[in-house]
Amino acid sequence: MADQLAHEPASRDGRIRWWDLVIAFFGGNLAGIALAVLFGLVGVLIAMRYGFRPTVVGLTGILRTSFWANQASIVLSDAGLLAVAWFVTRRRFERPAEYFLSPAGPARLAWAIASGIGLSLLFNGGNELLERYRHVHFVETDIERVIQPHGPGEFVAAFAVIALFAPFVEEFFFRGMFFAWSRRVIGAWPGTLLTAFAFAAAHGHVFIHPGIQGQVFTFELFLAGVVLAQWVARTGTLRTSFAAHAAYNATAVAFSVFFP
């Protein structure tokens, strides 16, 4: 990735600051939560006109059992993060899309997709073997179970949200903003390790799955983060890391269908 676009105005010097990351991550997540709550309230109000009587148990039950409510929550929360991250980068770059999403050749994209599929097969297949030979007992949360697609319509929705939209948002922040800052400040490989650690930690598996399961998931995401950052370092574009990330998640979605 070029250090700075040609003709970049002085007021937009093409450099991410550490506070940009703080604003984008925390502000974006707060905005996403606000969007999800707002749309949820609108949905409840509409449902009340048709006789729905909201209760705490009923509302939490919807989140624990509704595929569509959870997909909508993912979209809205990620939309908040993307909106704030884009706002921040527009203050640093005249043309952030050109900077972060410069073209990549078909061969590089194909290899990136292959690497994402390979990693997903390795990790998901490895987890199946760990489960089969009783080294690790993997337990799904209610949310993890309910976001798995059942039927063609849900599969298309899960593919669009989990394999396309969510990876784009994560790549824009972690391998776009965060990696652009970290490799400028501490170097490419330390930046790779730092962003991979942050990427893995942000998923919160050590809290969602205390014990060895959470540690396994976090380590796998760390390795995936290393690969994704190296795609950006070697090709200069988020297109390759997005292709790998999308392929990784798409393969995981397929795994959830064939190995429920």
PEWO-V129713 format. One record per helix or strand. SS is the DSSP state (H for helix, E for strand). FROM is the first residue (numbers start at 1). LEN is the number of residues. Records with the same first field share a line. If there is no record, write none. Layout:
SS->FROM-LEN, FROM-LEN
This chain:
H->18-31, 56-10, 67-26, 96-5, 106-27, 142-5, 152-35, 188-15, 205-4, 212-24, 238-21
